[in-house]
Amino acid sequence: QVQLVESGGGLVQAGGSLRLSCVASGSIFRINAMGWYRQAPGKQRELVATITKGGSTNYADSVKGRFTISRDNAKNTVYLQMNSLKPEDTAVYYCNARSDFDGFDYWGQGTQVTVSS
């Protein structure tokens, strides 16, 4: 099993910044890719950004140039630096870790990000 604990959400004005953190524990040897997804009210969960253990990244078009995902393998932690936030970024943000063994997805409990206009 893998446990994921997020932190760093909150309320910010449009144009502001937030940094999310996610610490992984447990059977972390199973994990290669980690990432962030978000779900706004009434919408499906969507990919925000992912990063492999080797540092390869992937971003949703809507956040390219504004968000940066990074990873500290020694601390089993993945970060999401969010700049130039917009009201449409408001959502619950979930940390994700995918098992290399069977493709199983582990999820954190989610952290609320609210961007006011």
Secondary structure, 3 states (H helix, E strand, C coil): CEEEEEECCEEEECCCCEEEEEEEEECHHHEEEEEEEEECCCCCCEEEEEECCCCCEEECHHHCCCEEEEEEHHHCEEEEEECCCCHHHCEEEEEEEEECCCCCEEECCCEEEEEEC
